[in-house]
Amino acid sequence: MTWDYLVIEERLDQAALTELGQQGWELVAVVSPGHGILHYFFKRALTS
């Protein structure tokens, strides 16, 4: 299986996370490197 990846470097609210989920994105990690910023890492299967 081949994956597509997305990294978002800002705070996301519940509505934004729900929208990404409806688009097929699966949240795999959240990292907080500091300064109040969060990095969200998503993946989804590529369709051929």
Rosetta blueprint (number, residue, H / E / L):
1 M L
2 T L
3 W E
4 D E
5 Y E
6 L E
7 V E
8 I E
9 E L
10 E L
11 R L
12 L L
13 D L
14 Q H
15 A H
16 A H
17 L H
18 T H
19 E H
20 L H
21 G H
22 Q H
23 Q L
24 G L
25 W L
26 E E
27 L E
28 V E
29 A E
30 V E
31 V E
32 S E
33 P E
34 G E
35 H L
36 G L
37 I E
38 L E
39 H E
40 Y E
41 F E
42 F E
43 K E
44 R E
45 A E
46 L L
47 T L
48 S L
